[in-house]
């Protein structure tokens, strides 16, 4: 099911976008590049590197056409303030340390209903290098969904008075892996492909 029309924002989500807009143009500046690619027809899965708790807010602000359903660790639900934003953005909470079929069903439901699903393939903000490890769950979800992956790379941690740059790449077509079926080899191949995509994005802006 494709979702090609701009969604009407619920008020809390619109507030999150407004807040990120203000911050990105003032005390926590971010410049977006090729942001119009975020408005490609849904459904698709947005994959981004993760350096700041503000990442989903900023990317959601940049995407004007769709509301993004983010996948986040279940521990967020216990964090003051952050949990409020997560709830208002209808975040899907996942247990990263166990097979979370409930989260998987929500992810599949989001894609099947024509939404954009947002995932941080690194699974954490504390990896030693860009996409040092890609969680296999990301590839598993992507292969089951069978929709394009849209990579979004942010150059640095979003912080006070230091400008970061966010680059939206070209959609990744994974139909060749989808056709091979779900197995260990295709999952590993897709994880590697995601790594290489982000490494190339970083290299191309140096």
Contact map, one row per residue, 1 for C-alpha under 8 A:
11100000000000000000000000000000000000000010000000000000000000000000000000000000000000000000000000000000000000011100000000000000000000000000000000000000000000000000000000000000000000000000000000000000000000
11110000000000000000000000000000000000001110000000000000000000000000000000000000000000000000000000000000000000001100000000000000000000000000000000000000000000000000000000000000000000000000000000000000000000
11111000000000000000000000000000000000001110000000000000000000000000000000000000000000000000000000000000000000000110000000000000000000000000000000000000000000000000000000000000000000000000000000000000000000
01111100000000000000000000000000000000011100000000000000000000000000000000000000000000000000000000000000000000000000000000000000000000000000000000000000000000000000000000000000000000000000000000000000000000
00111110000000000000000000000000000000000000000000000000000000001000000000000000000000000000000000000000000000000000000000000000000000000000000000000000000000000000000000000000000000000000000000000000000000
00011111000000000000000000000000000000000000000000000000000000011100000000000000000000000000000000000000000000000000000000000000000000000000000000000000000000000000000000000000000000000000000000000000000000
00001111100000000000000000000000000000000000000000000000000000001110000000000000000000000000000000000000000000000000000000000000000000000000000000000000000000000000000000000000000000000000000000000000000000
00000111110000000000000000000000000000000000000000000000000000000000000000000000000000000000000000000000000000000000000000000000000000000000000000000000000000000000000000000000000000000000000000000000000000
00000011111011000000000000000000000000000000000000000000000000000010000000000000000000000000000000000000000000000000000000000000000000000000000000000000000000000000000000000000000000000000000000000000000000
00000001111111000000000000000000000000000000000000000000000000000000000000000000000000000000000000000000000000000000000000000000000000000000000000000000000000000000000000000000000000000000000000000000000000
00000000111111100000000000000000000000000000000000000000000000000000000000000000000000000000000000000000000000000000000000000000000000000000000000000000000000000000000000000000000000000000000000000000000000
00000000011111110000000000000000000000000000000000000000000000000000000000000000000000011000000000000000000000000000000000000000000000000000000000000000000000000000000000000000000000000000000000000000000000
00000000111111111000000000000000000000000000000000000000000000000010000000000000000000011000000000000000000000000000000000000000000000000000000000000000000000000000000000000000000000000000000000000000000000
00000000111111111100000000000000000000000000000000000000000000000000000000000000000000000000000000000000000000000000000000000000000000000000000000000000000000000000000000000000000000000000000000000000000000
00000000001111111110000000000000000000000000000000000000000000000000000000000000000000000000000000000000000000000000000000000000000000000000000000000000000000000000000000000000000000000000000000000000000000
00000000000111111111000000000000000000000000000000000000100010000000000000000000000010000000000000000000000000000000000000000000000000000000000000000000000000000000000000000000000000000000000000000000000000
00000000000011111111100000000000000000000000000000000000110110000000000000000000000000000000000000000000000000000000000000000000000000000000000000000000000000000000000000000000000000000000000000000000000000
00000000000001111111110000000000000000000000000000000000000010000000000000000000000000000000000000000000000000000000000000000000000000000000000000000000000000000000000000000000000000000000000000000000000000
00000000000000111111111000000000000000000000000000000000000000000000000000000000000000000000000000000000000000000000000000000000000000000000000000000000000000000000000000000000000000000000000000000000000000
00000000000000011111111100000000000000000000000000000000110010000000000000000000000000000000000000000000000000000000000000000000000000000000000000000000000000000000000000000000000000000000000000000000000000
00000000000000001111111110000000000000000000000000000000010010000000000000000000000000000000000000000000000000000000000000000000000000000000000000000000000000000000000000000000000000000000000000000000000000
00000000000000000111111111000000000000000000000000000000000000000000000000000000000000000000000000000000000000000000000000000000000000000000000000000000000000000000000000000000000000000000000000000000000000
00000000000000000011111111111000000000000000000000000000000000000000000000000000000000000000000000000000000000000000000000000000000000000000000000000000000000000000000000000000000000000000000000000000000000
00000000000000000001111111111110000000000000000000000000010000000000000000000000000000000000000000000000000000000000000000000000000000000000000000000000000000000000000000000000000000000000000000000000000000
00000000000000000000111111111100000000000000000000000000000000000000000000000000000000000000000000000000000000000000000000000000000000000000000000000000000000000000000000000000000000000000000000000000000000
00000000000000000000011111111000000000000000000000000000000000000000000000000000000000000000000000000000000000000000000000000000000000000000000000000000000000001000000000000000000000000000000000000000000000
00000000000000000000001111111000000000000000000000000000000000000000000000000000000000000000000000000000000000000000000000000000000000000000000000000000000000011000000000000000000000000000000000000000000000
00000000000000000000001111111100000000000000000000000000000000000000000000000000000000000000000000000000000000000000000000000000000000000000000000000000000001111110000000000000000000000000000000000000000000
00000000000000000000001111111110000000000000000000000000000000000000000000000000000000000000000000000000000000000000000000000000000000000000000000000000000001111111000000000000000000000000000000000000000000
00000000000000000000000110011111000000000000000000000000000000000000000000000000000000000000000000000000000000000000000000000000000000000000000000000000000001000011110000000000000000000000000000000000000000
00000000000000000000000100001111100000000000000000000000000000000000000000000000000000000000000000000000000000000000000000000000000000000000000000000000000000000011110000000000000000000000000000000000000000
00000000000000000000000000000111111000000000000000000000000001000000000000000000000000000000000000000000000000000000000000000000000000000000000000000000000000000000111100000000000000000000000000000000000000
00000000000000000000000000000011111000000000000000000000000000000000000000000000000000000000000000000000000000000000000000000000000000000000000000000000000000000000111100000000000000000000000000000000000000
00000000000000000000000000000001111110000000000000000000000000000000000000000000000000000000000000000000000000000000000000000000000000000000000000000000000000000000001110000000000000000000000000000000000000
00000000000000000000000000000001111111100000000000000000000001100000000000000000000000000000000000000000000000000000000000000000000000000000000000000000000000000000001100000000000000000000000000000000000000
00000000000000000000000000000000011111110000000000000000000000100000000000000000000000000000000000000000000000000000000000000000000000000000000000000000000000000000000000000000000000000000000000000000000000
00000000000000000000000000000000011111110000000000000000000000000000000000000000000000000000000000000000000000000000000000000000000000000000000000000000000000000000000111000000000000000000000000000000000000
00000000000000000000000000000000001111110000000000000000000001111000000000000000000000000000000000000000000000000000000000000000000000000000000000000100000000000000000100000000000000000000000000000000000000
00000000000000000000000000000000001111111000000000000000000000111100000000000000000000000000000000000000000000000000000000000000000000000000000000000000000000000000000000000000000000000000000000000000000000
00010000000000000000000000000000000111111100000000000000000000000000000000000000000000000000000000000000000000000000000000000000000000000000000000000000000000000000000000000000000000000000000000000000000000
01110000000000000000000000000000000000111111000000000000000000000000000000000000000000000000000000000000000000000000000000000000000000000000000000000000000000000000000000000000000000000000000000000000000000
01110000000000000000000000000000000000011111000000000000000000000100000000000000000000000000000000000000000000000111000000000000000000000000000000000000000000000000000000000000000000000000000000000000000000
11100000000000000000000000000000000000001111100000000000000000000000000000000000000000000000000000000000000000111111100000000000000000000000000000100000000000000000000000000000000000000000000000000000000000
00000000000000000000000000000000000000001111110000000000000000000000000000000000000000000000000000000000000000100011100000000000000000000000000000111100000000000000000000000000000000000000000000000000000000
00000000000000000000000000000000000000000011111000000000000000000000000000000000000000000000000000000000000000100001111000000000000000000000010000111100000000000000000000000000000000000000000000000000000000
00000000000000000000000000000000000000000001111100000000000000000000000000000000000000000000000000000000000000000001111000000000000000000000000000001111000000000000000000000000000000000000000000000000000000
00000000000000000000000000000000000000000000111110000000000000000000000000000000000000000000000000000000000000000000011110000000000000000000000000001111000000000000000000000000000000000000000000000000000000
00000000000000000000000000000000000000000000011111000000000000000000000000000000000000000000000000000000000000000000011110000000000000000000000000000011110000000000000000000000000000000000000000000000000000
00000000000000000000000000000000000000000000001111100000000000000000000000000000000000000000000000000000000000000000000111000000011000000000000000000001110000000000000000000000000000000000000000000000000000
00000000000000000000000000000000000000000000000111111010000000000000000000000000000000000000000000000000000000000000000101111000000000000000000000000000000000000000000000000000000000000000000000000000000000
00000000000000000000000000000000000000000000000011111010000000000000000000000000000000000000000000000000000000000000000000001100000000000000000000000000000111000000000000000000000000000000000000000000000000
00000000000000000000000000000000000000000000000001111110000000000000000000000000000000000000000000000000000000000000000000001000000000000000000000000000000011000000000000000000000000000000000000000000000000
00000000000000000000000000000000000000000000000001111111000000000000000000000000000000000000000000000000000000000000000000000000000000000000000000000000000000000000000000000000000000000000000000000000000000
00000000000000000000000000000000000000000000000000011111110000000000000000000000000000000000000000000000000000000000000000000000000000000000000000000000000001000000000000000000000000000000000000000000000000
00000000000000000000000000000000000000000000000001111111111000000000000000000000000000000000000000000000000000000000000000000000000000000000000000000000000001000000000000000000000000000000000000000000000000
00000000000000000000000000000000000000000000000000001111111100000000010000000000000000000000000000000000000000000000000000000000000000000000000000000000000000000000000000000000000000000000000000000000000000
00000000000000011001000000000000000000000000000000000111111110000000000000000000000000000000000000000000000000000000000000000000000000000000000000000000000000000000000000000000000000000000000000000000000000
00000000000000001001100100000000000000000000000000000111111111000000000000000000000000000000000000000000000000000000000000000000000000000000000000000000000000000000000000000000000000000000000000000000000000
00000000000000000000000000000000000000000000000000000011111111100000000000000000000000000000000000000000000000000000000000000000000000000000000000000000000000000000000000000000000000000000000000000000000000
00000000000000001000000000000000000000000000000000000001111111110011000000000000000000000000000000000000000000000000000000000000000000000000000000000000000000000000000000000000000000000000000000000000000000
00000000000000011101100000000000000000000000000000000000111111110000000000000000000000000000000000000000000000000000000000000000000000000000000000000000000000000000000000000000000000000000000000000000000000
00000000000000000000000000000001001001000000000000000000011111110000000000000000000000000000000000000000000000000000000000000000000000000000000000000000000000000000000000000000000000000000000000000000000000
00000000000000000000000000000000001101100000000000000000001111111110000000000000000000000000000000000000000000000000000000000000000000000000000000000000000000000000000000000000000000000000000000000000000000
00000100000000000000000000000000000001100000000000000000000111111110000000000000000000000000000000000000000000000000000000000000000000000000000000000000000000000000000000000000000000000000000000000000000000
00001110000000000000000000000000000001100000000000000000000000111110000000000000000000000000000000000000000000000000000000000000000000000000000000000000000000000000000000000000000000000000000000000000000000
00000110000000000000000000000000000000100100000000000000000000111111000000000000000000000000000000000000000000000011000000000000000000000000000000000000000000000000000000000000000000000000000000000000000000
00000010100010000000000000000000000000000000000000000000000100111111100000000000000000000000000000000000000000000011000000000000000000000000000000000000000000000000000000000000000000000000000000000000000000
00000000000000000000000000000000000000000000000000000000000100000111110000000000000000001000000000000000000000000011110000000000000000000000000000000000000000000000000000000000000000000000000000000000000000
00000000000000000000000000000000000000000000000000000000000000000011111000000000000000001111000000000000000001000011110000000000000000000000000000000000000000000000000000000000000000000000000000000000000000
00000000000000000000000000000000000000000000000000000001000000000001111100000000000000001111000000000000000000000000111000000000000000000000000000000000000000000000000000000000000000000000000000000000000000
00000000000000000000000000000000000000000000000000000000000000000000111110000000000000000011110000000000001000000000111100000000000000000000000000000000000000000000000000000000000000000000000000000000000000
00000000000000000000000000000000000000000000000000000000000000000000011111010000000000000011110000000000000000000000001000000000000000000000000000000000000000000000000000000000000000000000000000000000000000
00000000000000000000000000000000000000000000000000000000000000000000001111110000000000000000111100000000000000000000000000000000000000000000000000000000000000000000000000000000000000000000000000000000000000
00000000000000000000000000000000000000000000000000000000000000000000000111111000000000000000111100000000000000000000000000000000000000000000000000000000000000000000000000000000000000000000000000000000000000
00000000000000000000000000000000000000000000000000000000000000000000000011111110000000000000000000000000000000000000000000000000000000000000000000000000000000000000000000000000000000000000000000000000000000
00000000000000000000000000000000000000000000000000000000000000000000000111111110011001000000100000000000000000000000000000000000000000000000000000000000000000000000000000000000000000000000000000000000000000
00000000000000000000000000000000000000000000000000000000000000000000000001111110011001000000100000000000000000000000000000000000000000000000000000000000000000000000000000000000000000000000000000000000000000
00000000000000000000000000000000000000000000000000000000000000000000000000111111001000000000000000000000000000000000000000000000000000000000000000000000000000000000000000000000000000000000000000000000000000
00000000000000000000000000000000000000000000000000000000000000000000000000111111111000000000000000000000000000000000000000000000000000000000000000000000000000000000000000000000000000000000000000000000000000
00000000000000000000000000000000000000000000000000000000000000000000000000000111111100000000000000000000000000000000000000000000000000000000000000000000000000000000000000000000000000000000000000000000000000
00000000000000000000000000000000000000000000000000000000000000000000000000000011111110000000000000000000000000000000000000000000000000000000000000000000000000000000000000000000000000000000000000000000000000
00000000000000000000000000000000000000000000000000000000000000000000000000011011111111000000000000000000000000000000000000000000000000000000000000000000000000000000000000000000000000000000000000000000000000
00000000000000000000000000000000000000000000000000000000000000000000000000011111111111100000000000000000000000000000000000000000000000000000000000000000000000000000000000000000000000000000000000000000000000
00000000000000000000000000000000000000000000000000000000000000000000000000000001111111110000000000000000000000000000000000000000000000000000000000000000000000000000000000000000000000000000000000000000000000
00000000000000010000000000000000000000000000000000000000000000000000000000000000111111111000000000000000000000000000000000000000000000000000000000000000000000000000000000000000000000000000000000000000000000
00000000000000000000000000000000000000000000000000000000000000000000000000011000011111111110000000000000000000000000000000000000000000000000000000000000000000000000000000000000000000000000000000000000000000
00000000000000000000000000000000000000000000000000000000000000000000000000000000001111111110000000000000000000000000000000000000000000000000000000000000000000000000000000000000000000000000000000000000000000
00000000000110000000000000000000000000000000000000000000000000000000000000000000000111111110000000000000000000000000000000000000000000000000000000000000000000000000000000000000000000000000000000000000000000
00000000000110000000000000000000000000000000000000000000000000000001110000000000000011111110000000000000000000000000000000000000000000000000000000000000000000000000000000000000000000000000000000000000000000
00000000000000000000000000000000000000000000000000000000000000000000110000000000000001111111000000000000000000000000000000000000000000000000000000000000000000000000000000000000000000000000000000000000000000
00000000000000000000000000000000000000000000000000000000000000000000111100000000000001111111100000000000000000000000000000000000000000000000000000000000000000000000000000000000000000000000000000000000000000
00000000000000000000000000000000000000000000000000000000000000000000111100000000000000000111110000000010011000000000000000000000000000000000000000000000000000000000000000000000000000000000000000000000000000
00000000000000000000000000000000000000000000000000000000000000000000001111011000000000000011111000000010000000000000000000000000000000000000000000000000000000000000000000000000000000000000000000000000000000
00000000000000000000000000000000000000000000000000000000000000000000001111000000000000000001111100010010000000000000000000000000000000000000000000000000000000000000000000000000000000000000000000000000000000
00000000000000000000000000000000000000000000000000000000000000000000000011000000000000000000111111110000000000000000000000000000000000000000000000000000000000000000000000000000000000000000000000000000000000
00000000000000000000000000000000000000000000000000000000000000000000000011000000000000000000011111110000000000000000000000100000000000000000000000000000000000000000000000000000000000000000000000000000000000
00000000000000000000000000000000000000000000000000000000000000000000000000000000000000000000001111100000000000000000000000000000000000000000000000000000000000000000000000000000000000000000000000000000000000
00000000000000000000000000000000000000000000000000000000000000000000000000000000000000000000001111110000000000000000000000000000000000000000000000000000000000000000000000000000000000000000000000000000000000
00000000000000000000000000000000000000000000000000000000000000000000000000000000000000000000001111111000000000000000000000000000000000000000000000000000000000000000000000000000000000000000000000000000000000
00000000000000000000000000000000000000000000000000000000000000000000000000000000000000000000011101111111000000000000000000000000000000000000000000000000000000000000000000000000000000000000000000000000000000
00000000000000000000000000000000000000000000000000000000000000000000000000000000000000000000000000111111100000000000000000000000000000000000000000000000000000000000000000000000000000000000000000000000000000
00000000000000000000000000000000000000000000000000000000000000000000000000000000000000000000000000011111110000000000000000000000000000000000000000000000000000000000000000000000000000000000000000000000000000
00000000000000000000000000000000000000000000000000000000000000000000000000000000000000000001110000011111111000000000000000000000000000000000000000000000000000000000000000000000000000000000000000000000000000
00000000000000000000000000000000000000000000000000000000000000000000000000000000000000000000000000011111111100000000000000000000000000000000100000000000000000000000000000000000000000000000000000000000000000
00000000000000000000000000000000000000000000000000000000000000000000000000000000000000000000000000001111111110000000000000000000000000000000000000000000000000000000000000000000000000000000000000000000000000
00000000000000000000000000000000000000000000000000000000000000000000000000000000000000000001000000000111111111000000000000000000000000000000000000000000000000000000000000000000000000000000000000000000000000
00000000000000000000000000000000000000000000000000000000000000000000001000000000000000000001000000000011111111100000100000000000000000000000100000000000000000000000000000000000000000000000000000000000000000
00000000000000000000000000000000000000000000000000000000000000000000000000000000000000000000000000000001111111110000000000000000000000000000100110000000000000000000000000000000000000000000000000000000000000
00000000000000000000000000000000000000000000000000000000000000000000000000000000000000000000000000000000111111111000000000000000000000000000000000000000000000000000000000000000000000000000000000000000000000
00000000000000000000000000000000000000000000000000000000000000000000100000000000000000000000000000000000011111111111100000000000000000000000000000000000000000000000000000000000000000000000000000000000000000
00000000000000000000000000000000000000000011100000000000000000000000000000000000000000000000000000000000001111111111100000000000000000000000000010000000000000000000000000000000000000000000000000000000000000
10000000000000000000000000000000000000000010000000000000000000000000000000000000000000000000000000000000000111111110000000000000000000000000000010000000000000000000000000000000000000000000000000000000000000
11000000000000000000000000000000000000000010000000000000000000000000000000000000000000000000000000000000000011111110000000000000000000000000000000000000000000000000000000000000000000000000000000000000000000
11100000000000000000000000000000000000000110000000000000000000000000000000000000000000000000000000000000000001111111000000000000000000000000000000000000000000000000000000000000000000000000000000000000000000
00100000000000000000000000000000000000000111000000000000000000000111100000000000000000000000000000000000000001111111100000000000000000000000000000000000000000000000000000000000000000000000000000000000000000
00000000000000000000000000000000000000000111110000000000000000000111100000000000000000000000000000000000000001100111110000000000000000000000000000000000000000000000000000000000000000000000000000000000000000
00000000000000000000000000000000000000000011110000000000000000000001111000000000000000000000000000000000001001100011111000000000000000000000000000000000000000000000000000000000000000000000000000000000000000
00000000000000000000000000000000000000000000111100000000000000000001111000000000000000000000000000000000000000000001111100000000000000000000000000000000000000000000000000000000000000000000000000000000000000
00000000000000000000000000000000000000000000111100000000000000000000011100000000000000000000000000000000000000000000111110000000000000000100000000000000000000000000000000000000000000000000000000000000000000
00000000000000000000000000000000000000000000001111000000000000000000001000000000000000000000000000000000000000000000011111110000000000000000000000000000000000000000000000000000000000000000000000000000000000
00000000000000000000000000000000000000000000001110000000000000000000000000000000000000000000000000000000000000000000001111100000001001100100000000000000000000000000000000000000000000000000000000000000000000
00000000000000000000000000000000000000000000000011000000000000000000000000000000000000000000000000000000000000000000000111111010001111100000000000000000000000000000000000000000000000000000000000000000000000
00000000000000000000000000000000000000000000000001000000000000000000000000000000000000000000000100000000000000000000000111111000000001100000000000000000000000000000000000000000000000000000000000000000000000
00000000000000000000000000000000000000000000000001000000000000000000000000000000000000000000000000000000000000000000000101111110000000000000000000000000000000000000000000000000000000000000000000000000000000
00000000000000000000000000000000000000000000000001110000000000000000000000000000000000000000000000000000000000000000000001111110000000000000000000000000000000000000000000000000000000000000000000000000000000
00000000000000000000000000000000000000000000000000100000000000000000000000000000000000000000000000000000000000000000000000011111000000000000000000000000000000000000000000000000000000000000000000000000000000
00000000000000000000000000000000000000000000000000000000000000000000000000000000000000000000000000000000000000000000000001011111111110000000000000000000000000000000000000000000000000000000000000000000000000
00000000000000000000000000000000000000000000000000000000000000000000000000000000000000000000000000000000000000000000000000000111110100000000000000000000000000000000000000000000000000000000000000000000000000
00000000000000000000000000000000000000000000000000000000000000000000000000000000000000000000000000000000000000000000000000000011111100000000000000000000000000000000000000000000000000000000000000000000000000
00000000000000000000000000000000000000000000000010000000000000000000000000000000000000000000000000000000000000000000000000000011111100000000000000000000000000000000000000000000000000000000000000000110000000
00000000000000000000000000000000000000000000000010000000000000000000000000000000000000000000000000000000000000000000000011000010111111000000000000000000000000000000000000000000000000000000000000100110000000
00000000000000000000000000000000000000000000000000000000000000000000000000000000000000000000000000000000000000000000000001000011111111000000000000000000000000000000000000000000000000000000000000100000000000
00000000000000000000000000000000000000000000000000000000000000000000000000000000000000000000000000000000000000000000000001000010001111100000000000000000000000000000000000000000000000000000000000100000000000
00000000000000000000000000000000000000000000000000000000000000000000000000000000000000000000000000000000000000000000000011100000001111110100000000000000000000000000000000000000000000000000001101100000000000
00000000000000000000000000000000000000000000000000000000000000000000000000000000000000000000000000000000000000000000000011100000000011111110000000000000000000000000000000000000000000000000001000000000000000
00000000000000000000000000000000000000000000000000000000000000000000000000000000000000000000000000000000000000000000000000000000000001111111000000000000000000000000000000000000000000000011001000000000000000
00000000000000000000000000000000000000000000000000000000000000000000000000000000000000000000000000000000000000000000000000000000000000111111100000000000000000000000000000000000000000000000000000000000000000
00000000000000000000000000000000000000000000000000000000000000000000000000000000000000000000000000000000000000000000001010000000000001111111110000000000000000000000000000000000000000000000001000000000000000
00000000000000000000000000000000000000000000000000000000000000000000000000000000000000000000000000000000000000000000000000000000000000111111111000000000000000000000000000000000000000000011011000000000000000
00000000000000000000000000000000000000000000000000000000000000000000000000000000000000000000000000000000000000000000000000000000000000011111111100000000000000000000000000000000000001000010000000000000000000
00000000000000000000000000000000000000000000000000000000000000000000000000000000000000000000000000000001001100000000000000000000000000001111111110000000000000000000000000000000000000000000000000000000000000
00000000000000000000000000000000000000000000100000000000000000000000000000000000000000000000000000000000000000000000000000000000000000000111111111101000000000000000000000000000000000000000000000000000000000
00000000000000000000000000000000000000000000000000000000000000000000000000000000000000000000000000000000000000000000000000000000000000000011111111100000000000000000000000000100110001000010000000000000000000
00000000000000000000000000000000000000000000000000000000000000000000000000000000000000000000000000000000000100000000000000000000000000000001111111000000000000000000000000000000010001000000000000000000000000
00000000000000000000000000000000000000000000000000000000000000000000000000000000000000000000000000000000000100110000000000000000000000000000111111100000000000000000000000000000000000000000000000000000000000
00000000000000000000000000000000000000000000000000000000000000000000000000000000000000000000000000000000000000000000000000000000000000000000011111110000000000000000000000000110010000000000000000000000000000
00000000000000000000000000000000000000000011100000000000000000000000000000000000000000000000000000000000000000000000000000000000000000000000011011111000000000000000000000001100000000000000000000000000000000
00000000000000000000000000000000000000000001100000000000000000000000000000000000000000000000000000000000000000000000000000000000000000000000000001111100000000000000000000111100000000000000000000000000000000
00000000000000000000000000000000000000000001111000000000000000000000000000000000000000000000000000000000000000000000000000000000000000000000010000111110000000000000000000111100000000000000000000000000000000
00000000000000000000000000000000000001000001111000000000000000000000000000000000000000000000000000000000000000000000000000000000000000000000000000011111000000000000000111110000000000000000000000000000000000
00000000000000000000000000000000000000000000011100000000000000000000000000000000000000000000000000000000000000000000000000000000000000000000000000001111100000000000000111110000000000000000000000001100000000
00000000000000000000000000000000000000000000011110000000000000000000000000000000000000000000000000000000000000000000000000000000000000000000000000000111110000000000011110000000000000000000000000000000000000
00000000000000000000000000000000000000000000000110000000000000000000000000000000000000000000000000000000000000000000000000000000000000000000000000000011111000000000011110000000000000000000000000000100110000
00000000000000000000000000000000000000000000000110000000000000000000000000000000000000000000000000000000000000000000000000000000000000000000000000000001111110000001111000000000000000000000000000000000000000
00000000000000000000000000000000000000000000000000000000000000000000000000000000000000000000000000000000000000000000000000000000000000000000000000000000111110000001110000000000000000000000000000000000010000
00000000000000000000000000000000000000000000000000100000000000000000000000000000000000000000000000000000000000000000000000000000000000000000000000000000011111000001100000000000000000000000000000000000000000
00000000000000000000000000000000000000000000000000110000000000000000000000000000000000000000000000000000000000000000000000000000000000000000000000000000011111100001000000000000000000000000000000000000000000
00000000000000000000000000011100000000000000000000110110000000000000000000000000000000000000000000000000000000000000000000000000000000000000000000000000000111110111000000000000000000000000000000000000000000
00000000000000000000000000011000000000000000000000000000000000000000000000000000000000000000000000000000000000000000000000000000000000000000000000000000000011111110000000000000000000000000000000000000000000
00000000000000000000000000111000000000000000000000000000000000000000000000000000000000000000000000000000000000000000000000000000000000000000000000000000000001111100000000000000000000000000000000000000000000
00000000000000000000000001111000000000000000000000000000000000000000000000000000000000000000000000000000000000000000000000000000000000000000000000000000000000111110000000000000000000000000000000000000000000
00000000000000000000000000011000000000000000000000000000000000000000000000000000000000000000000000000000000000000000000000000000000000000000000000000000000001111111000000000000000000000000000000000000000000
00000000000000000000000000011110000000000000000000000000000000000000000000000000000000000000000000000000000000000000000000000000000000000000000000000000000001101111100000000000000000000000000000000000000000
00000000000000000000000000001110000000000000000000000000000000000000000000000000000000000000000000000000000000000000000000000000000000000000000000000000011111000111110000000000000000000000000000000000000000
00000000000000000000000000000111100000000000000000000000000000000000000000000000000000000000000000000000000000000000000000000000000000000000000000000000011100000011111000000000000000000000000000000000000000
00000000000000000000000000000111100000000000000000000000000000000000000000000000000000000000000000000000000000000000000000000000000000000000000000000001111000000001111100000000000000000000000000000000000000
00000000000000000000000000000001111000000000000000000000000000000000000000000000000000000000000000000000000000000000000000000000000000000000000000000001110000000000111110000000000000000000000000000000000000
00000000000000000000000000000001111011000000000000000000000000000000000000000000000000000000000000000000000000000000000000000000000000000000000000000111100000000000011111000000000000000000000000000000000000
00000000000000000000000000000000010010000000000000000000000000000000000000000000000000000000000000000000000000000000000000000000000000000000000000000111100000000000001111100000000000000000000000000000100000
00000000000000000000000000000000000010000000000000000000000000000000000000000000000000000000000000000000000000000000000000000000000000000000000000000110000000000000000111110000000000000000000000000000000000
00000000000000000000000000000000000000000000000000000000000000000000000000000000000000000000000000000000000000000000000000000000000000000000000000011110000000000000000011111000000000000000000000000000000000
00000000000000000000000000000000000000000000000000000000000000000000000000000000000000000000000000000000000000000000000000000000000000000000000000011110000000000000000001111100000000000000000000000000000000
00000000000000000000000000000000000000000000000000000000000000000000000000000000000000000000000000000000000000000000000000000000000000000000000000111000000000000000000000111111000000000000000000000000000000
00000000000000000000000000000000000000000000000000000000000000000000000000000000000000000000000000000000000000000000000000000000000000000000001001111000000000000000000000011111110000000000010000000000000000
00000000000000000000000000000000000000000000000000000000000000000000000000000000000000000000000000000000000000000000000000000000000000000000000001000000000000000000000000001111111000000000000000000000000000
00000000000000000000000000000000000000000000000000000000000000000000000000000000000000000000000000000000000000000000000000000000000000000000000000000000000000000000000000001111111100000000000000000000000000
00000000000000000000000000000000000000000000000000000000000000000000000000000000000000000000000000000000000000000000000000000000000000000000001000000000000000000000000000000111111110000100010000000000000000
00000000000000000000000000000000000000000000000000000000000000000000000000000000000000000000000000000000000000000000000000000000000000000000001101000000000000000000000000000111111111000000000000000000000000
00000000000000000000000000000000000000000000000000000000000000000000000000000000000000000000000000000000000000000000000000000000000000000000000000000000000000000000000000000011111110000000000000000000000000
00000000000000000000000000000000000000000000000000000000000000000000000000000000000000000000000000000000000000000000000000000000000000000000000000000000000000000000000000000001111111000100000000000000000000
00000000000000000000000000000000000000000000000000000000000000000000000000000000000000000000000000000000000000000000000000000000000000000000000000000000000000000000000000000000111111100100000000000000000000
00000000000000000000000000000000000000000000000000000000000000000000000000000000000000000000000000000000000000000000000000000000000000000001001100000000000000000000000000000000010111110110000000000000000000
00000000000000000000000000000000000000000000000000000000000000000000000000000000000000000000000000000000000000000000000000000000000000000000000000000000000000000000000000000000000011111110000000000000000000
00000000000000000000000000000000000000000000000000000000000000000000000000000000000000000000000000000000000000000000000000000000000000000000000000000000000000000000000000000000000001111111000000000000000000
00000000000000000000000000000000000000000000000000000000000000000000000000000000000000000000000000000000000000000000000000000000000000000000000000000000000000000000000000000000000000111111100000000000000000
00000000000000000000000000000000000000000000000000000000000000000000000000000000000000000000000000000000000000000000000000000000000000000000000000000000000000000000000000000000100111111111110000000000000000
00000000000000000000000000000000000000000000000000000000000000000000000000000000000000000000000000000000000000000000000000000000000000010011001000000000000000000000000000000000000001111111111000000000000000
00000000000000000000000000000000000000000000000000000000000000000000000000000000000000000000000000000000000000000000000000000000000000010010000000000000000000000000000000000000000000011111111100000000000000
00000000000000000000000000000000000000000000000000000000000000000000000000000000000000000000000000000000000000000000000000000000000000000000000000000000000000000000000000000000000000001111111110000000000000
00000000000000000000000000000000000000000000000000000000000000000000000000000000000000000000000000000000000000000000000000000000000000000010000000000000000000000000000000000100100000000111111111000000000000
00000000000000000000000000000000000000000000000000000000000000000000000000000000000000000000000000000000000000000000000000000000000001110110000000000000000000000000000000000000000000000011111111100000000000
00000000000000000000000000000000000000000000000000000000000000000000000000000000000000000000000000000000000000000000000000000000000001000000000000000000000000000000000000000000000000000001111111110000000000
00000000000000000000000000000000000000000000000000000000000000000000000000000000000000000000000000000000000000000000000000000000000000000000000000000000000000000000000000000000000000000000111111111000000000
00000000000000000000000000000000000000000000000000000000000000000000000000000000000000000000000000000000000000000000000000000000000001000000000000000000000000000000000000000000000000000000011111111100000000
00000000000000000000000000000000000000000000000000000000000000000000000000000000000000000000000000000000000000000000000000000000001111000000000000000000000000000000000000000000000000000000001111111110000000
00000000000000000000000000000000000000000000000000000000000000000000000000000000000000000000000000000000000000000000000000000000000000000000000000000000000000000000000000000000000000000000000111111111000000
00000000000000000000000000000000000000000000000000000000000000000000000000000000000000000000000000000000000000000000000000000000000000000000000000000010000000000000000000000000000000000000000011111111100000
00000000000000000000000000000000000000000000000000000000000000000000000000000000000000000000000000000000000000000000000000000000011000000000000000000010100000000000000000000000000000000000000001111111110000
00000000000000000000000000000000000000000000000000000000000000000000000000000000000000000000000000000000000000000000000000000000011000000000000000000000000000000000000000000000000000000000000000111111111000
00000000000000000000000000000000000000000000000000000000000000000000000000000000000000000000000000000000000000000000000000000000000000000000000000000000000000000000000000000000000000000000000000011111111100
00000000000000000000000000000000000000000000000000000000000000000000000000000000000000000000000000000000000000000000000000000000000000000000000000000000100000000000000010000000000000000000000000001111111110
00000000000000000000000000000000000000000000000000000000000000000000000000000000000000000000000000000000000000000000000000000000000000000000000000000000101000000000000000000000000000000000000000000111111111
00000000000000000000000000000000000000000000000000000000000000000000000000000000000000000000000000000000000000000000000000000000000000000000000000000000000000000000000000000000000000000000000000000011111111
00000000000000000000000000000000000000000000000000000000000000000000000000000000000000000000000000000000000000000000000000000000000000000000000000000000000000000000000000000000000000000000000000000001111111
00000000000000000000000000000000000000000000000000000000000000000000000000000000000000000000000000000000000000000000000000000000000000000000000000000000000000000000000000000000000000000000000000000000111111
00000000000000000000000000000000000000000000000000000000000000000000000000000000000000000000000000000000000000000000000000000000000000000000000000000000000000000000000000000000000000000000000000000000011111
